[in-house]
Each structure stands twice: as C-alpha cells, then as structure tokens.
Amino acid sequence: MANMSQAIRMALHYGETHLGVKEIFGEDVGPPLGGVFTATQGLERAWNSPLDERGILGAALGLAWAGSRPVAEIQFVDYIFNAVDMLKLCANGRWSSGGRWGAPLVIMTPTGSGIHGSMYHSHSFDSIAAKLHGMKVVCPSTPIDAYGLMIAAIRDEDPVLYLKPKALLRSKGEELIPGEPADEKTLRGMIDAPIGDRSKWKPRWPKLTDYAVPIGQAKISHAGSDATVVTHGRMAPICLDVARGLESAGRGSVEVLDLRSLIPYDWDAITASVKKTGRVLFVNEETEIANLAEHFIRRLVDEMFYELKARPRLLCGKATPGVGLAVNLENFIQPQKTDVERAIAELLADPA
C-alpha cells in the first residue's frame, strides 16, 4: 500500500500528464530532494523556488490568472502566516471581479503536529484557513483520499488549500490507489528515488487512473449508533482506532465522520450522523479559541437543539503560543489517544 506522500506524488504525476499541470514549485520541491516529505520526488514539472513564501504564492496566483493550473507548496504551514494577505488575494479574486477572475491553483502545505517539530514546525492552520472565504480547504487522513482530493483540487476552478498532515505522510492506507501495484516493494522500486546519487534516476510510474474525491463530501470511516465523532486529518485515524477498540470491547458504538473538506464542509453528513446518535464530539488539532468546530457546535445548537441527547463537546489543542519540543509538552498540548478515549467515555456517560 502506498503511503500518503507517495499517493500525493502519484496524483501530481497524473496531474502533470493528464490534467494540464505545467508548474509544480516551492522550496526544495524539485530535484534532488523532491520535497521535505518527498511528495514531489521524480515529477517532471517540479522545480525549486527561492525561500520566499509570499513570492511563491504571488507567482502561483499570477500563473493561475494567466490561464495555467499551478501547484505551489509552502514547505511547512508554520511559514504561511507571513503570506496571509496573498492567500486572501487568491481567495477573493473571483468575488471581487464579479466572477471574471478565477484562480485555478493548488497550494499544498504540511500541517499539524506529531513530528516533534516544536514551535515552528507544529502549527495547525485549519481555523484561519476556514476564514479565507473564496478558497476551498481540504485535509486528507488516508492515502486514497490524499490522491483523490489532489485530483479534485487540480481540476477545481477555484483556489484550493491542500493541508497534508505532517504526522501521516509516512502512514500507509488500507485501500489501493487505482493503478497502484499491490506489492509496496514494487511501488517503492518504481517511484522512490535511491539514496545517494540521483542524477540519472528516473521514476517508472504505474498506470494511474482518474480517481477524484469530491470536495465538500465527508465520509463515514466507522459506522456507529451511540455517538458521533467529527474529525479530520491527523486526528481521524486516532479516532477511528478508538472507535474500533470501543466496539470490540462492547463499550459503545461510535460513528467516526472524517470531514476531508473543511471549506466547503459537509453539513448534511454531520447533521445526519448527529440525528442518528444524538451525541457528538468534535476532535481536531487547532487551539480551542476561535476553533472551526465551535462554529459547528453553535450551528448544531441553533438548528438541532431538541434532537441532542447531551451537550456537544470539543476536544482540541490547548490555547498555547506554540507546541513544545519536549514529548510530554507536545502530548499535553495536543489531543492524544487517551484524551479521545476519555472524551468519548464522558460523552457516552452524559445522561440524556
């Protein structure tokens, strides 16, 4: 099975060979490195930009306005904050021009914690990204979704911010990507660059097929009837693991809803699941103040108050200036598996 970095790489290759992507660029995106997490390794259209986040986004926007479909990478989402004004330009161009200036570009960037990267390599950007009205925001939790969301993002006529969870980029999936060889060693031999001299290396791409995940469509990764957990990105496999463990132990039936898209979000999927279970827990890595899930909770209370059996809950990152380098600090600041287990137990125990 491909890991998430390989899945993104294969989707980008499909994009450059079938979907008209002519420019894939960012810091260390081109050879020899092919990206810090190797997500652009071996791509024909990948090239290295200067160390300038504002310049990267400005170039991408100019290319998109000129009719191209660029894919630009910000090496870590922690360094996208100094280019928020450029993100706003990408997002509001169609609206401010009365529909004349679309920006079909993809901005991909690794997000979140879990790699012990301390203050400058552990940020989440979800809630700020959700305020960039006019830009679509996606965040996969599995390789198959990473592939499908990238295909959909490349095709989209609006800018798409593609958040790839840092801690999941080496994680393997449970489903084969269409066209991927079943043997992972075979895949590595085909598309992973060798250690050492890469000057003569060329990838041998599998015959990939057109597989897209619709932007704005969540998925139920684990069906349940007692409570709903709404999550995405790095937290999704943790919540899935907890839900499976609770079910096997006979301690509760928990439905896990993986958003996949933050903007637009799948409100129909959220409400359908909450109507079924009557209990809901939102889990993400963002800090607790001005968290996107607070909007979901407010909307649930406004629209479904009398269908809730218990108060909606939020488990998220603590409101600290950053994420600590020490493992115990990071684990305290960011939700861990034991925190998810405890929060679900409390939700299930809350009297109706």
C-alpha positions as CSV (number, residue, x, y, z in Angstrom):
1,M,0.0,0.0,0.0
2,A,1.2,3.5,-0.8
3,N,1.9,5.9,2.0
4,M,0.4,9.4,1.9
5,S,3.5,11.1,0.4
6,Q,3.6,8.5,-2.4
7,A,-0.2,9.0,-3.0
8,I,0.2,12.8,-3.4
9,R,3.2,12.3,-5.7
10,M,1.2,9.9,-7.9
11,A,-1.7,12.3,-8.0
12,L,0.6,15.2,-9.0
13,H,2.1,13.0,-11.7
14,Y,-1.4,12.3,-13.0
15,G,-2.0,16.0,-12.9
16,E,1.1,16.9,-15.0
17,T,0.4,14.2,-17.6
18,H,-3.4,14.3,-17.9
19,L,-4.8,17.5,-16.2
20,G,-2.6,20.2,-17.7
21,V,-0.4,21.0,-14.7
22,K,2.7,22.7,-16.0
23,E,4.2,24.2,-12.9
24,I,4.8,22.4,-9.5
25,F,7.1,24.5,-7.4
26,G,8.2,25.6,-3.9
27,E,11.2,25.4,-1.6
28,D,13.2,22.1,-2.3
29,V,10.2,20.8,-4.4
30,G,12.4,19.9,-7.4
31,P,15.4,17.6,-7.7
32,P,17.3,16.3,-6.0
33,L,15.2,16.4,-2.8
34,G,11.7,16.3,-4.2
35,G,10.2,18.0,-1.2
36,V,11.0,17.7,2.5
37,F,8.5,14.8,2.7
38,T,9.3,13.5,-0.9
39,A,5.8,14.3,-2.1
40,T,7.2,15.8,-5.3
41,Q,10.0,13.4,-6.0
42,G,10.5,12.5,-9.6
43,L,7.9,14.8,-11.1
44,E,8.8,16.2,-14.5
45,R,7.3,19.7,-13.8
46,A,8.7,20.2,-10.3
47,W,11.2,23.0,-9.7
48,N,12.8,24.8,-6.8
49,S,11.7,28.3,-5.9
50,P,13.6,30.9,-3.8
51,L,13.0,30.8,0.0
52,D,10.1,33.3,-0.2
53,E,6.5,32.2,0.7
54,R,5.0,35.5,-0.5
55,G,6.8,35.1,-3.8
56,I,5.7,31.5,-4.2
57,L,2.0,32.5,-3.7
58,G,2.4,35.6,-5.8
59,A,3.9,33.5,-8.7
60,A,1.2,30.9,-8.3
61,L,-1.6,33.4,-8.4
62,G,-0.1,35.2,-11.5
63,L,0.2,31.9,-13.3
64,A,-3.4,31.0,-12.4
65,W,-4.8,34.4,-13.6
66,A,-2.8,33.9,-16.8
67,G,-4.6,30.6,-17.5
68,S,-2.3,28.0,-16.0
69,R,-3.0,25.4,-13.3
70,P,-0.1,25.6,-10.9
71,V,0.6,23.6,-7.8
72,A,2.6,25.5,-5.3
73,E,4.0,24.3,-2.0
74,I,4.7,26.1,1.2
75,Q,7.2,23.9,2.9
76,F,5.6,24.0,6.3
77,V,2.2,25.6,7.1
78,D,4.0,27.4,10.0
79,Y,5.6,29.7,7.4
80,I,2.3,30.5,5.6
81,F,1.3,33.1,8.2
82,N,3.6,35.8,6.6
83,A,1.6,35.4,3.4
84,V,-2.0,35.5,4.6
85,D,-2.6,38.7,2.5
86,M,-1.5,36.7,-0.6
87,L,-3.9,33.9,0.4
88,K,-6.7,36.5,0.6
89,L,-5.9,37.7,-2.9
90,C,-6.1,34.1,-4.1
91,A,-9.4,33.6,-2.4
92,N,-11.3,36.8,-3.2
93,G,-10.4,37.4,-6.8
94,R,-13.5,35.8,-8.3
95,W,-15.8,37.6,-5.9
96,S,-14.2,41.0,-6.2
97,S,-14.1,40.8,-10.0
98,G,-17.7,39.8,-10.4
99,G,-16.8,36.3,-11.5
100,R,-14.2,37.3,-14.1
101,W,-11.0,36.3,-12.3
102,G,-10.9,32.7,-11.1
103,A,-7.7,31.2,-9.7
104,P,-7.4,27.5,-10.5
105,L,-4.4,26.8,-8.3
106,V,-3.5,24.4,-5.6
107,I,-1.5,25.5,-2.5
108,M,-0.3,22.4,-0.6
109,T,1.4,22.5,2.7
110,P,2.2,20.1,5.6
111,T,0.2,21.0,8.7
112,G,-0.2,20.0,12.3
113,S,1.9,18.4,15.0
114,G,3.1,14.8,15.7
115,I,6.6,15.1,14.4
116,H,8.1,16.8,17.4
117,G,8.9,19.9,15.4
118,S,8.4,22.4,18.3
119,M,7.1,25.9,17.7
120,Y,8.0,26.4,14.1
121,H,7.1,23.0,12.6
122,S,3.9,22.0,14.6
123,H,1.3,24.6,13.8
124,S,-2.2,23.9,12.6
125,F,-3.9,26.4,10.2
126,D,-7.4,24.9,9.9
127,S,-9.4,27.6,11.6
128,I,-7.6,30.5,9.9
129,A,-7.9,28.8,6.5
130,A,-11.6,28.5,7.1
131,K,-11.9,32.3,7.3
132,L,-10.3,32.8,3.8
133,H,-13.7,32.9,2.1
134,G,-13.5,32.1,-1.6
135,M,-10.8,29.4,-1.0
136,K,-11.6,25.7,-0.7
137,V,-9.7,23.8,2.1
138,V,-9.1,20.1,2.2
139,C,-7.3,17.8,4.6
140,P,-7.0,14.1,3.9
141,S,-6.3,11.4,6.5
142,T,-5.6,8.4,4.2
143,P,-3.5,7.9,1.1
144,I,-6.5,7.1,-1.1
145,D,-8.2,10.3,0.0
146,A,-5.0,12.2,-0.4
147,Y,-4.8,11.0,-4.0
148,G,-8.5,11.7,-4.8
149,L,-8.6,15.1,-3.1
150,M,-5.5,16.2,-5.1
151,I,-7.1,15.2,-8.4
152,A,-10.2,17.1,-7.4
153,A,-8.2,20.1,-6.3
154,I,-6.2,20.3,-9.5
155,R,-9.4,20.2,-11.5
156,D,-11.2,22.9,-9.5
157,E,-11.7,26.3,-11.0
158,D,-11.2,28.0,-7.6
159,P,-8.1,28.0,-5.3
160,V,-7.7,25.0,-3.1
161,L,-5.6,25.0,0.0
162,Y,-4.4,21.4,0.4
163,L,-3.4,20.7,4.0
164,K,-1.4,17.5,4.3
165,P,-0.9,16.2,7.9
166,K,2.8,16.0,8.7
167,A,2.4,13.1,11.0
168,L,0.5,11.0,8.4
169,L,2.7,11.5,5.4
170,R,4.5,8.2,6.0
171,S,1.4,6.3,7.0
172,K,0.1,3.5,4.8
173,G,-3.5,3.1,3.7
174,E,-6.0,0.2,3.8
175,E,-7.1,0.7,0.1
176,L,-5.1,0.5,-3.1
177,I,-5.0,3.6,-5.2
178,P,-6.4,2.8,-8.7
179,G,-3.4,1.7,-10.8
180,E,-1.1,1.2,-7.8
181,P,0.8,-2.2,-7.7
182,A,-0.4,-4.4,-4.8
183,D,3.2,-5.0,-3.6
184,E,4.6,-2.0,-1.8
185,K,8.2,-3.0,-2.5
186,T,7.4,-2.9,-6.2
187,L,5.9,0.6,-5.8
188,R,9.0,1.8,-3.9
189,G,11.2,0.4,-6.6
190,M,9.2,2.3,-9.3
191,I,8.7,5.7,-7.8
192,D,11.1,6.2,-4.8
193,A,14.5,7.8,-5.5
194,P,17.5,5.8,-4.4
195,I,19.7,7.0,-1.6
196,G,22.9,8.7,-2.9
197,D,23.4,9.8,-6.5
198,R,20.1,10.5,-8.2
199,S,21.4,12.3,-11.2
200,K,20.4,9.5,-13.6
201,W,17.4,8.2,-11.8
202,K,14.0,8.3,-13.4
203,P,10.8,7.1,-11.9
204,R,8.7,4.3,-13.6
205,W,5.2,5.5,-12.9
206,P,2.4,2.9,-12.6
207,K,-0.6,3.3,-15.0
208,L,-2.7,5.5,-12.8
209,T,-6.4,6.1,-13.3
210,D,-8.7,9.0,-12.8
211,Y,-10.0,8.9,-9.2
212,A,-11.3,12.0,-7.5
213,V,-12.8,12.6,-4.1
214,P,-15.5,15.3,-4.4
215,I,-14.5,18.5,-2.4
216,G,-17.1,19.1,0.3
217,Q,-18.0,15.4,0.8
218,A,-17.3,13.8,4.2
219,K,-17.1,10.1,4.7
220,I,-18.1,7.7,7.5
221,S,-15.0,5.8,8.3
222,H,-16.7,3.8,11.1
223,A,-20.4,3.4,11.5
224,G,-22.0,3.7,14.9
225,S,-25.2,4.4,16.7
226,D,-24.4,5.7,20.2
227,A,-22.3,8.8,19.5
228,T,-20.7,10.8,16.6
229,V,-17.1,11.9,16.4
230,V,-16.4,14.5,13.7
231,T,-12.8,14.9,12.9
232,H,-10.2,15.2,10.1
233,G,-6.5,15.0,9.3
234,R,-4.2,13.6,11.9
235,M,-6.9,13.0,14.4
236,A,-9.0,10.9,12.1
237,P,-7.0,7.6,12.4
238,I,-6.7,8.1,16.1
239,C,-10.5,8.5,16.5
240,L,-11.0,5.5,14.2
241,D,-8.7,3.4,16.3
242,V,-10.6,4.4,19.5
243,A,-14.0,3.7,17.9
244,R,-12.9,0.2,16.8
245,G,-11.5,-0.6,20.2
246,L,-14.7,0.5,22.0
247,E,-16.8,-1.6,19.7
248,S,-14.6,-4.7,20.0
249,A,-14.7,-4.3,23.8
250,G,-18.5,-3.8,23.8
251,R,-18.2,-0.4,25.4
252,G,-20.1,1.7,22.8
253,S,-20.9,2.1,19.1
254,V,-19.2,5.3,17.9
255,E,-19.6,6.7,14.4
256,V,-16.5,8.5,13.1
257,L,-17.1,11.1,10.4
258,D,-14.0,12.2,8.5
259,L,-14.7,15.7,7.1
260,R,-11.9,15.5,4.4
261,S,-13.1,19.1,3.4
262,L,-13.1,21.9,5.8
263,I,-14.5,24.5,3.3
264,P,-17.0,23.7,2.0
265,Y,-17.9,21.3,4.8
266,D,-20.5,18.6,4.6
267,W,-23.2,19.8,6.9
268,D,-25.7,17.2,5.6
269,A,-23.3,14.4,6.7
270,I,-22.8,16.0,10.1
271,T,-26.5,16.5,10.8
272,A,-27.5,13.1,9.5
273,S,-25.0,11.4,11.8
274,V,-25.9,13.5,14.9
275,K,-29.6,12.9,14.2
276,K,-28.9,9.2,14.4
277,T,-26.8,9.2,17.5
278,G,-27.9,12.3,19.4
279,R,-24.4,12.8,20.8
280,V,-21.4,14.5,19.2
281,L,-17.7,15.1,19.9
282,F,-15.5,17.3,17.6
283,V,-11.8,16.4,17.6
284,N,-9.1,18.4,15.9
285,E,-5.6,19.8,16.5
286,E,-6.5,23.5,16.4
287,T,-6.4,25.6,19.5
288,E,-9.6,26.0,21.5
289,I,-10.2,29.7,20.9
290,A,-11.9,30.5,17.6
291,N,-11.8,26.8,16.6
292,L,-13.7,25.9,13.5
293,A,-15.6,23.2,15.5
294,E,-17.0,26.0,17.7
295,H,-18.9,27.1,14.6
296,F,-20.3,23.6,14.1
297,I,-21.4,23.4,17.7
298,R,-23.1,26.8,17.5
299,R,-24.9,25.7,14.3
300,L,-26.0,22.4,15.9
301,V,-27.4,24.1,18.9
302,D,-29.2,26.6,16.7
303,E,-30.7,24.0,14.3
304,M,-30.8,20.7,16.2
305,F,-31.1,21.6,19.9
306,Y,-34.0,19.3,20.7
307,E,-32.5,16.4,18.8
308,L,-29.4,16.4,21.0
309,K,-29.3,13.9,23.9
310,A,-26.3,15.6,25.5
311,R,-24.3,18.8,25.1
312,P,-21.9,18.8,22.1
313,R,-18.2,18.6,23.1
314,L,-14.9,19.7,21.6
315,L,-11.5,18.1,22.1
316,C,-8.7,20.1,20.6
317,G,-5.3,21.7,21.1
318,K,-4.8,23.9,24.2
319,A,-4.5,27.7,23.7
320,T,-0.7,28.0,23.9
321,P,1.5,30.2,21.8
322,G,3.1,27.1,20.2
323,V,3.7,23.4,20.6
324,G,6.5,22.4,22.9
325,L,9.5,20.4,21.7
326,A,9.6,18.0,24.7
327,V,7.4,15.0,24.0
328,N,5.5,15.4,27.2
329,L,4.7,19.0,26.4
330,E,3.5,18.2,22.9
331,N,1.4,15.3,24.2
332,F,-0.1,17.7,26.8
333,I,-0.9,20.5,24.3
334,Q,-2.3,18.3,21.5
335,P,-5.0,15.6,21.8
336,Q,-3.7,12.1,22.2
337,K,-5.5,8.7,22.0
338,T,-6.1,8.6,25.8
339,D,-7.7,12.0,25.6
340,V,-10.0,10.8,22.8
341,E,-10.9,7.7,24.8
342,R,-11.7,9.8,27.9
343,A,-13.8,12.4,26.0
344,I,-15.9,9.7,24.3
345,A,-16.4,7.9,27.6
346,E,-17.6,11.2,29.2
347,L,-19.9,11.8,26.2
348,L,-21.5,8.4,26.4
349,A,-21.9,8.7,30.2
350,D,-23.6,12.1,30.0
351,P,-27.3,11.5,30.9
352,A,-29.8,12.2,28.2
